[in-house]
């Protein structure tokens, strides 16, 4: 809770607490006195912010908290102020002087209050054992959430959409399959069990053409890349992006535990999913 600039700081602290695993919300002291006090229960802790510690709007609702046994943490610049004296815990938010040249506009004091609020949030985060996975669950629309939640299986090509050929397929026919797949590579699999034996990329195609091989008779097995990079469907899509960047490839095959082809994806799919 807070009024004016302190209210803006309180808004931000509440948002930080909520996003890091500690349920919190901002209540304006004026609105609290007109019914919003009903939002606050004995299980809550009130963080009241006022540099002077004398904000009338805050002091008017303090009796409600005291009467209902609701803990008050006061963040003020004066430990002898009325708000600090009524609080269960006082946090020292005093500063030597404001950054404002006139010493009037809350500047240094609000910066300190914000830092103290963030410190509280981080302490609670550690105490709760809050993890990056927990963070992602509360941020599903953001880039961070997508990087921490989206798996390869969520976005990869599956089933008939996977470009694949057998080792005996000619490079000419492999090129047709590569065009159909639209990701710049074709998985080469054993026809009997679909286990991956290689990958044929646009780079392999260029090298084949540069060597003047007959693409109408040469099989893909002769010019494919053997033992290609593969990943598992359950891995994070962000991991696939990191692997592609590290190995300087634009696409990767996805296999199951015994090496059977399950899917494929390229950087364009990752971009479309918002992972990179």
C-alpha positions in Angstrom: 0.0 0.0 0.0 1.1 3.5 -0.6 0.0 6.9 -1.9 1.5 9.0 -4.7 5.0 8.0 -5.8 5.1 5.4 -2.9 1.9 3.9 -4.4 3.7 3.5 -7.8 6.6 1.7 -6.0 4.1 -0.5 -4.1 2.4 -1.4 -7.4 5.8 -2.6 -8.8 6.8 -4.5 -5.7 3.4 -6.3 -5.7 3.9 -7.3 -9.3 7.5 -8.6 -8.6 6.3 -10.6 -5.6 3.4 -12.1 -7.6 5.7 -13.1 -10.5 8.2 -14.7 -8.3 6.0 -17.0 -6.4 4.6 -14.8 -3.6 0.9 -14.0 -4.1 0.5 -10.2 -3.8 -1.7 -7.3 -5.0 -1.8 -3.6 -4.6 -4.5 -1.9 -2.6 -4.9 1.8 -2.7 -5.3 3.2 0.8 -8.2 5.5 -0.2 -10.1 2.7 -1.9 -9.3 0.4 1.1 -11.3 2.9 3.3 -14.2 2.5 0.9 -14.6 -1.3 1.0 -11.4 -2.7 -0.4 -10.2 -3.6 3.1 -12.3 -6.7 2.6 -9.7 -8.0 0.2 -7.2 -8.3 3.0 -7.4 -11.2 5.5 -5.6 -12.4 8.6 -3.4 -14.6 6.4 -2.0 -11.6 4.6 0.9 -9.2 5.4 0.6 -5.6 4.6 3.6 -3.7 3.3 2.8 0.0 3.8 5.1 2.5 2.1 5.4 6.1 3.1 8.7 8.0 3.4 7.3 10.4 6.0 5.4 7.7 7.8 2.6 10.2 8.2 0.3 9.6 5.2 -3.2 10.2 6.5 -4.7 7.7 4.0 -2.5 4.9 5.4 -2.9 5.8 9.0 -6.7 5.7 8.7 -6.7 2.0 7.8 -4.1 0.9 10.3 -6.8 0.3 13.1 -8.5 -2.2 10.8 -5.2 -4.2 10.5 -4.5 -4.0 14.2 -8.1 -5.1 15.1 -7.9 -8.1 12.8 -4.4 -9.2 13.7 -3.0 -8.5 10.3 0.8 -8.0 10.3 2.1 -4.6 9.1 5.5 -4.0 7.6 6.2 -0.3 7.4 8.8 1.0 5.0 9.4 4.6 6.0 12.3 7.1 6.3 11.6 7.7 10.0 11.5 5.0 12.6 9.7 7.3 15.0 6.9 8.1 12.6 3.3 7.1 13.4 3.2 4.4 10.7 6.5 2.9 11.9 5.4 2.9 15.5 2.2 1.1 14.7 3.9 -1.5 12.5 5.0 -5.0 13.6 8.2 -4.6 11.5 9.9 -1.4 10.4 12.2 -1.2 7.4 14.6 1.7 7.3 14.1 3.5 4.0 15.8 6.7 5.0 18.2 8.6 2.6 20.6 11.4 3.2 19.0 13.6 0.6 16.8 13.3 -2.5 18.4 13.4 -5.9 16.0 16.2 -6.8 18.1 19.5 -6.6 15.2 21.1 -4.7 15.0 18.2 -2.3 11.3 17.9 -2.9 10.5 15.2 -5.5 10.8 11.6 -4.2 13.8 10.3 -6.1 16.5 8.6 -4.0 14.0 7.5 -1.5 11.7 5.8 -4.0 14.7 4.1 -5.6 15.7 2.8 -2.2 12.1 1.6 -1.5 12.1 -0.2 -4.8 15.4 -1.9 -4.1 14.2 -3.0 -0.6 11.0 -4.4 -2.2 13.0 -6.3 -4.7 15.2 -7.6 -1.9 12.2 -8.9 -0.1 10.9 -10.6 -3.2 14.2 -12.3 -3.8 14.5 -13.5 -0.2 11.0 -15.0 -0.4 11.9 -16.5 -3.8 14.8 -18.4 -2.2 12.7 -19.4 0.9 10.0 -20.8 -1.4 12.4 -22.7 -3.6 11.0 -20.9 -6.6 12.6 -22.2 -9.8 12.9 -21.0 -13.4 10.3 -23.6 -14.3 7.9 -22.0 -11.8 8.7 -18.6 -13.3 7.8 -19.9 -16.8 4.5 -21.2 -15.6 3.4 -17.7 -14.6 4.8 -16.1 -17.8 3.4 -18.3 -20.6 3.0 -15.3 -23.0 6.5 -14.0 -22.7 9.7 -15.0 -24.5 11.1 -16.4 -21.2 8.0 -18.5 -20.8 8.2 -19.9 -24.3 11.9 -20.7 -23.9 11.2 -22.6 -20.6 8.0 -24.3 -21.5 7.8 -25.2 -25.2 9.2 -28.6 -26.1 10.5 -29.9 -29.4 7.5 -32.1 -29.6 5.2 -29.1 -29.4 6.4 -27.6 -32.6 8.3 -30.3 -34.7 7.0 -31.7 -38.0 5.4 -35.1 -37.4 4.1 -38.1 -39.3 3.6 -37.6 -43.0 5.0 -34.0 -42.8 8.5 -35.3 -42.0 10.7 -35.2 -45.1 12.4 -38.7 -45.3 13.7 -41.1 -47.8 15.4 -44.5 -47.8 19.2 -44.9 -48.4 18.6 -46.3 -51.9 16.6 -43.2 -53.1 18.2 -41.2 -55.9 19.4 -37.7 -55.2 16.9 -36.5 -57.8 14.0 -38.0 -55.9 15.5 -36.9 -52.6 15.4 -33.3 -53.9 11.7 -33.7 -54.6 11.1 -34.8 -51.0 13.3 -32.0 -49.7 11.2 -29.5 -51.6 8.0 -31.0 -50.2 9.3 -30.9 -46.6 10.2 -27.3 -46.8 12.9 -27.3 -44.1 16.0 -27.7 -46.2 16.9 -31.3 -45.1 15.7 -34.8 -45.6 16.0 -37.6 -43.0 17.5 -40.8 -44.4 16.0 -43.9 -42.6 16.2 -47.6 -42.9 13.0 -48.7 -44.6 12.5 -51.6 -42.3 12.5 -49.9 -38.9 12.7 -46.1 -39.7 16.0 -45.8 -37.8 18.0 -42.8 -38.8 21.2 -43.5 -40.8 21.9 -40.1 -42.1 20.6 -36.7 -43.2 20.7 -35.1 -46.6 21.0 -31.3 -46.5 21.0 -28.5 -49.0 24.7 -28.4 -48.4 25.0 -32.0 -49.4 23.1 -31.3 -52.5 25.4 -28.4 -53.5 28.4 -30.6 -52.9 26.8 -33.3 -55.0 26.3 -30.9 -57.9 29.8 -29.4 -57.6 31.2 -33.0 -57.9 29.3 -33.4 -61.2 27.6 -36.6 -59.9 24.6 -38.0 -61.8 21.7 -37.1 -59.5 19.4 -39.3 -61.5 21.4 -42.5 -60.7 23.5 -41.7 -57.6 21.8 -42.8 -54.4 21.5 -40.5 -51.4 23.4 -42.9 -49.3 26.6 -42.0 -51.1 26.5 -38.3 -50.5 24.5 -38.0 -47.2 25.8 -36.8 -43.9 26.2 -39.8 -41.7 25.7 -39.9 -37.9 23.7 -36.6 -37.9 22.9 -34.5 -34.9 19.6 -35.7 -33.3 17.5 -34.6 -30.4 14.6 -36.0 -28.3 11.0 -34.8 -28.5 10.8 -34.1 -24.8 13.8 -31.7 -24.8 13.1 -28.0 -24.8 12.8 -26.2 -28.1 15.2 -23.6 -26.8 17.8 -26.4 -26.4 17.4 -27.2 -30.1 18.0 -23.6 -31.0 21.2 -23.6 -28.9 22.4 -26.9 -30.5 21.7 -25.5 -34.0 23.6 -22.3 -33.3 26.5 -24.1 -31.7 26.9 -26.6 -34.6 26.0 -24.0 -37.3 23.2 -26.0 -38.7 19.7 -24.9 -39.7 17.7 -28.0 -39.1 17.8 -31.1 -36.9 16.1 -34.5 -36.7 14.2 -35.9 -33.7 14.5 -39.5 -32.8 13.1 -41.8 -30.1 15.1 -43.8 -27.6 16.2 -46.4 -30.2 17.0 -44.0 -33.0 13.7 -44.1 -35.0 12.8 -40.9 -36.7 10.0 -39.1 -34.8 10.2 -35.5 -36.1 12.2 -32.7 -37.6 12.4 -29.0 -37.2 14.5 -26.0 -38.5 15.3 -22.5 -37.3 12.3 -21.1 -39.1 9.9 -23.3 -37.1 11.7 -22.1 -33.9 11.3 -18.5 -35.0 7.6 -18.9 -35.7 7.1 -20.4 -32.3 8.8 -17.4 -30.7 11.5 -19.5 -29.0 14.3 -17.4 -30.6 
